[in-house]
């Protein structure tokens, strides 16, 4: 049995040189890589985006605790009653949906911030957010529902929101009306 560190026989080397023939050495001082370099990730831009997500909603603003079966409704000044009524009745086309049901507050906070950022980027007008009624929480109180009520009122891109009709989640979900982007012509 041969050992792993055995040297190549000199006869084999001579045989290899005879088979190959003469070899011409090419001299160069650079190696040209064939692969493309990956695009750099701008660290400071990513840090700013992460900070924006974290700073989107303040925990200092906290309205009263909302009940499990209590309906939510909020409308900024300037939003017509007819448009708000169409939102409340579910007559606007839902373009996106986020399910926060069962999430912890920090995870729901990040998910909501990213969802609203994406909605704004895709110019989504109306969306549904499912928050649940809080029956699974420790005190059987709607923690996420209360937080969501607070967070949505702070975002200037949310023009209005209200609890969904019973067939779309009732008091366990909200419809949100988002500000439209100004179109550049």
C-alpha positions as CSV (number, residue, x, y, z in Angstrom):
1,X,0.0,0.0,0.0
2,X,1.3,3.4,-0.9
3,X,1.6,6.2,1.6
4,X,-0.3,9.5,1.0
5,X,2.9,11.6,0.8
6,X,4.7,9.4,-1.8
7,X,6.6,11.2,-4.4
8,X,5.9,10.8,-8.1
9,X,8.3,8.4,-9.8
10,X,11.0,10.0,-11.9
11,X,10.1,7.6,-14.7
12,X,6.6,9.0,-14.7
13,X,7.9,12.6,-14.9
14,X,10.2,11.7,-17.8
15,X,7.3,9.9,-19.5
16,X,5.0,13.0,-19.0
17,X,7.7,15.3,-20.5
18,X,8.1,13.1,-23.6
19,X,4.3,12.9,-24.2
20,X,3.8,16.7,-23.8
21,X,6.8,17.9,-25.7
22,X,8.4,21.2,-25.2
23,X,6.5,23.8,-23.2
24,X,6.7,27.5,-23.9
25,X,6.7,29.7,-20.8
26,X,4.4,32.8,-21.0
27,X,5.4,35.7,-18.8
28,X,2.9,38.1,-17.5
29,X,2.6,40.3,-14.4
30,X,-1.2,40.5,-14.1
31,X,-4.0,38.0,-13.7
32,X,-7.2,39.1,-15.4
33,X,-10.2,37.7,-13.5
34,X,-13.1,36.5,-15.5
35,X,-15.8,36.9,-12.9
36,X,-17.7,40.1,-12.3
37,X,-17.4,41.9,-9.0
38,X,-20.6,42.1,-6.9
39,X,-22.0,45.6,-6.6
40,X,-21.1,47.2,-3.2
41,X,-23.8,47.6,-0.6
42,X,-23.9,51.1,0.6
43,X,-23.7,50.6,4.4
44,X,-24.8,54.1,5.4
45,X,-27.8,54.0,3.2
46,X,-28.9,50.6,4.6
47,X,-28.3,52.0,8.2
48,X,-30.5,55.0,7.4
49,X,-33.3,52.7,6.1
50,X,-33.0,50.5,9.1
51,X,-33.2,53.6,11.4
52,X,-36.2,54.9,9.4
53,X,-38.0,51.7,10.0
54,X,-37.2,51.8,13.7
55,X,-38.2,55.4,14.1
56,X,-41.4,55.2,12.0
57,X,-43.6,54.9,15.0
58,X,-43.1,56.5,18.4
59,X,-44.0,54.5,21.6
60,X,-44.6,57.8,23.4
61,X,-48.0,58.4,21.8
62,X,-50.4,55.9,23.3
63,X,-54.2,56.4,23.1
64,X,-56.5,54.6,25.4
65,X,-56.6,50.8,25.3
66,X,-59.0,49.5,22.7
67,X,-61.5,46.7,23.4
68,X,-61.5,43.4,21.5
69,X,-64.9,44.2,19.9
70,X,-64.4,47.9,19.6
71,X,-64.3,49.3,16.1
72,X,-61.4,51.5,15.0
73,X,-61.9,54.6,12.8
74,X,-59.6,57.5,12.0
75,X,-59.9,60.1,9.3
76,X,-57.6,63.0,8.6
77,X,-59.1,66.4,7.8
78,X,-59.8,66.8,4.1
79,X,-60.9,63.2,3.5
80,X,-64.4,63.2,2.2
81,X,-67.1,61.5,4.1
82,X,-68.2,59.6,1.0
83,X,-64.7,58.2,0.4
84,X,-64.4,57.2,4.1
85,X,-67.9,55.5,3.9
86,X,-66.7,53.5,0.8
87,X,-63.6,52.4,2.8
88,X,-65.6,51.4,5.9
89,X,-68.1,49.4,3.8
90,X,-65.4,47.6,1.9
91,X,-66.2,49.1,-1.5
92,X,-62.6,50.1,-2.3
93,X,-60.3,47.5,-4.0
94,X,-57.8,46.0,-1.5
95,X,-54.4,46.0,-3.2
96,X,-52.3,44.5,-0.4
97,X,-52.6,42.7,2.9
98,X,-50.5,42.2,6.0
99,X,-51.3,39.7,8.7
100,X,-49.9,40.7,12.1
101,X,-52.0,38.1,13.9
102,X,-50.0,36.3,16.6
103,X,-46.8,38.5,16.2
104,X,-45.0,40.1,19.1
105,X,-45.0,43.9,19.3
106,X,-41.4,44.4,18.0
107,X,-41.9,42.0,15.1
108,X,-45.2,43.5,14.2
109,X,-43.7,47.0,14.4
110,X,-41.0,46.1,11.9
111,X,-43.4,44.2,9.6
112,X,-45.8,47.2,9.6
113,X,-43.1,49.7,8.9
114,X,-41.7,47.6,6.0
115,X,-45.2,46.9,4.7
116,X,-46.2,50.6,4.6
117,X,-42.9,51.5,3.0
118,X,-43.5,49.0,0.2
119,X,-47.1,50.1,-0.2
120,X,-45.9,53.7,-0.6
121,X,-43.2,52.5,-3.1
122,X,-45.8,50.6,-5.2
123,X,-48.3,53.5,-4.9
124,X,-50.9,51.2,-3.3
125,X,-54.1,53.1,-2.3
126,X,-56.0,50.7,-0.1
127,X,-54.8,47.8,2.0
128,X,-56.0,45.5,4.8
129,X,-54.1,44.8,8.0
130,X,-55.1,41.8,10.2
131,X,-54.3,42.4,13.8
132,X,-56.5,39.9,15.6
133,X,-58.8,40.5,18.6
134,X,-56.3,39.7,21.4
135,X,-58.0,36.6,22.7
136,X,-54.6,34.8,22.6
137,X,-52.7,37.4,24.6
138,X,-51.9,37.0,28.3
139,X,-54.6,39.3,29.6
140,X,-57.0,38.5,26.8
141,X,-56.7,42.1,25.7
142,X,-56.0,43.4,22.2
143,X,-52.3,44.6,22.5
144,X,-51.6,44.7,18.8
145,X,-54.9,46.3,18.0
146,X,-54.1,49.1,20.5
147,X,-50.6,49.6,19.1
148,X,-51.8,49.5,15.5
149,X,-54.3,52.2,16.3
150,X,-51.5,54.3,17.7
151,X,-49.0,53.6,15.0
152,X,-51.3,54.3,12.1
153,X,-52.4,57.7,13.4
154,X,-48.8,58.8,13.5
155,X,-48.0,57.9,9.9
156,X,-48.7,61.0,7.7
157,X,-49.1,58.7,4.6
158,X,-52.2,57.0,6.2
159,X,-55.2,59.2,5.3
160,X,-57.8,57.1,7.0
161,X,-58.4,53.7,8.6
162,X,-61.3,51.8,10.0
163,X,-62.3,48.3,11.1
164,X,-63.2,46.0,8.3
165,X,-66.7,44.6,7.7
166,X,-67.4,41.2,9.4
167,X,-66.7,39.2,6.2
168,X,-63.2,40.7,6.0
169,X,-62.2,40.2,9.6
170,X,-64.5,42.6,11.5
171,X,-62.9,44.2,14.5
172,X,-59.9,41.9,14.1
173,X,-58.7,43.8,10.9
174,X,-58.5,47.3,9.5
175,X,-58.7,48.8,6.1
176,X,-56.2,51.6,5.5
177,X,-56.3,54.4,2.9
178,X,-52.9,55.5,1.8
179,X,-51.8,58.8,0.4
180,X,-51.1,58.7,-3.4
181,X,-47.7,59.6,-4.7
182,X,-47.5,62.7,-6.9
183,X,-47.0,61.5,-10.4
184,X,-44.0,63.1,-12.2
185,X,-44.8,64.1,-15.8
